[in-house]
Amino acid sequence: MIRVEDLHFCYPGAQEKALSGVSFEVKPGEIFGFLGPSGAGKSTVQRILNKQLSADHGLVTYSGQALADWGREYFQEIGVSFELPNLFERLSGSANLLALAAFYKKPSRPPKELFELVGLSEALNKKVSEYSKGMKQRLVFLRSIQHAPKMLFLDEPTGGNDPATTERIIEVIAAEKARGATVLLTTHDMRVAEALCDRIAFINEGQIVACDTPRNLKLEHGQSGVEVEFVRDEELRREVFDPKDAQQRESLAALLASGEVETLHSREASLGEIFIKLTGRGLV
């Protein structure tokens, strides 16, 4: 669906490039995650792909056609959820959706139906100026999906929302994939990435440092183990054993036989831990 080759970009006046040789492909029908800390280049990639910015160097193709050759019809194909809400503050939430719906050739979903999806029903006719940060982010997200686009660019779509609301947004994004949408998702929320992404690219300082499925990234770069909680000398203790190590397997077997074990579960490296291992910095 989207192919990016050797993308370079430098903001005017900046000494360092925001992007330096970024290449990746988003396949039709997949959710492709872009993970990285603030300033890593995630949003810059999004802005180039939704035509807010023009790359200094590199090639972007959408459905086999160079992005530069797409005219206004491109915006009929895509939906964009921006990291920072850009809304008509004096209008109601419903009016915001209807105003944008007028630009699309095909019918958009009714605002009431969309608001129910993310728990905003009570705010349907409220002025956006009265919305909280999280509510505004949900409205921006709804605006991106209302016309059933083929391609979704989602930049921190769960920002400012509580865990329960985040779960609702995750469900809606999964439903968009199920109807056939392709999604480019940028986030630093590991829960969102784990729940949704078919493949993930780690980006740091304008370069992609790893790209694969979440499972393959964990197998290649993570350290698995068995975490055991047990009581010894009236003290609760916790220890992680590597099942690939023969000596540690023996120690684990002896502990299990002791009757001291209270909990036992597998442990795998998180995507956040893997990112730190590869880049030396966190995702926030």
Secondary structure as GFF3:
##gff-version 3
##sequence-region A 1 284
A	DSSP	beta_strand	2	9	.	.	.	ID=ss1
A	DSSP	beta_strand	19	26	.	.	.	ID=ss2
A	DSSP	beta_strand	31	35	.	.	.	ID=ss3
A	DSSP	alpha_helix	42	49	.	.	.	ID=ss4
A	DSSP	beta_strand	57	62	.	.	.	ID=ss5
A	DSSP	beta_strand	65	66	.	.	.	ID=ss6
A	DSSP	three_ten_helix	67	69	.	.	.	ID=ss7
A	DSSP	alpha_helix	73	77	.	.	.	ID=ss8
A	DSSP	beta_strand	78	81	.	.	.	ID=ss9
A	DSSP	alpha_helix	93	101	.	.	.	ID=ss10
A	DSSP	alpha_helix	111	117	.	.	.	ID=ss11
A	DSSP	three_ten_helix	121	123	.	.	.	ID=ss12
A	DSSP	three_ten_helix	128	130	.	.	.	ID=ss13
A	DSSP	alpha_helix	133	145	.	.	.	ID=ss14
A	DSSP	beta_strand	151	155	.	.	.	ID=ss15
A	DSSP	alpha_helix	163	178	.	.	.	ID=ss16
A	DSSP	beta_strand	182	187	.	.	.	ID=ss17
A	DSSP	alpha_helix	190	196	.	.	.	ID=ss18
A	DSSP	beta_strand	199	204	.	.	.	ID=ss19
A	DSSP	beta_strand	207	212	.	.	.	ID=ss20
A	DSSP	alpha_helix	214	221	.	.	.	ID=ss21
A	DSSP	beta_strand	225	232	.	.	.	ID=ss22
A	DSSP	beta_strand	235	241	.	.	.	ID=ss23
A	DSSP	alpha_helix	246	258	.	.	.	ID=ss24
A	DSSP	beta_strand	261	267	.	.	.	ID=ss25
A	DSSP	alpha_helix	271	279	.	.	.	ID=ss26
###
